[in-house]
Amino acid sequence: MIEYAFPKDLLEAIKTRWQNVSDPQFELPEDQILQRLLETCYHASFRTSEQRLVHCVVAYASLEAIPKEALQLTEPVVLTDTELVRLSPVTQHRQTVIGCYQREDWLSIWGFFEHGHAWVQHSAGDPPAAPMQPEDYPPDCLMITIEGPGTLMVSQGRSGLVRLRDGRVIFPQENLFQTGTNPLGIFFRQVIAGLVSSGLYRNLVKSSLEEEEIHSLLNIYTTSLLAILERINLRRHGGSIVITPLPVQKQHAHITYTVSDHSGLFEKIVTYKILDDRLRQANENPDPSAESEKRQAELDLRRGSQQLIRGISQISLLAAVDGAVLLDDHLRIQGFGVRFPVLLPPGSQVEDASSGRKYLCDQWGLRHQSVFSFCHKSEGAIGLIVSQDGEVKAVKAEQSQLYFWDGILN
């Protein structure tokens, strides 16, 4: 029998994972209040406002503990699901936060405060136009993000604690795109190493880089990919991206729209890294005469960031067309509206890489089956699938076995 999890099942996980930080001003509420807060957000997630789903962030923190300028209500209001439904349209998801705190034995909404534009940009996967500063990050208080019907993300500031989705308790996982112990991380590390040694970017980067520099490029590369997926996800139309370093055989992909002379994102990624390094070096120079150099470095990085973000937005928009967006390892657009014929052998299975559970491929929708099929035929490729319900998967084949990784944006 399937057992479903509910808000009360998150209490122990939250208390266990709550970290001791240097600033002790933020504490968890007592269990009864914490459960009430979770249940209120949970019930609000199932409601709508003029057919709009509820998306907002609720923070448990007193007004006095918030270091940034806040918008305070003259009279606090009781925190209810109705109030969250009413107030969610005036907030910007992940930027404007609804502040609440315990008042005697009930919870009240005292007003709103901002995460800050730099943090929103960073958390959405966009490379920021300047290095993040401590004041750019949200305070380390309890935050509950209503992501969709029955879906809550609980965090301590920017650190995710636990998630409730589809009646399951889900814990944040390591960045699968950057760890070298799984096929996804290995794939992207090999891509970066191959691009650096290719000589195509010798005017921008040395052919031999230190491990730290390789990791920096890997971070910007995978962050750019996550930003593309985040943009597709926010539009709620779904879509899929396939990355393949090798030429695609015609029988494996029907490309509806091709583009010519597309430079791809990798050159912009390398440029962004160089400009970011230049600004960091300028900031380390204590000489007052270097101020003009710092200002120029900041301006150059901002321009480089804007160019990279434009490329990210362009790819994400193409995913709105029926079919996949096909990219090579340089993140150059090979085509969009791409259809992959479903050529899987009968009874083919795909395995959940985290649990080991196997599923028949044909129990998934056509978007999933087509990406499964292409990755099965092309083991050197990776598929990224964004469902209309917001779930994001990565797909890769290893030794003729298909695997998927769930919750890529968790």
Buried (B, 14 or more C-beta within 10 A) or exposed (E): EEEEBBBEBBBEBBEEBBEEBEEEBBEBBEEEBBBBBBBBBBBBBBBEBEEEBBBBBBBBBBBEBBEEEBEEBEEBBEBBBEBBBBBBEEBEBBBBBBBBBBEEEEBBBBBBBBBBEBBBBBBBBBBBBBEEEEEBBBBBBBBBBBBBBBBBBBBBBBEBBBBBBEEEBBEBBEBBBBBEEBBBBBBBBBBBBEBBEEEEBEEEBEEEBEEEBBBBBBBBBBBBBBBBBBBBBBBEEBBBBBBBBEEBEEEBBEBEEEEEEBEBBBBBBBBBBBBBBBBEEBBEEEEEEBEEBBEEBBEBBBBBBEBBBEBBBEBBBBBBBEBBBBBBBBBBBBBBBBBBEBBBEEEBBBBBBBEEEEBEBBEBEEBBBBBBBBBBBBBBBBBBBBBEEBBBBBBBBBEEBBBBBBBBBB
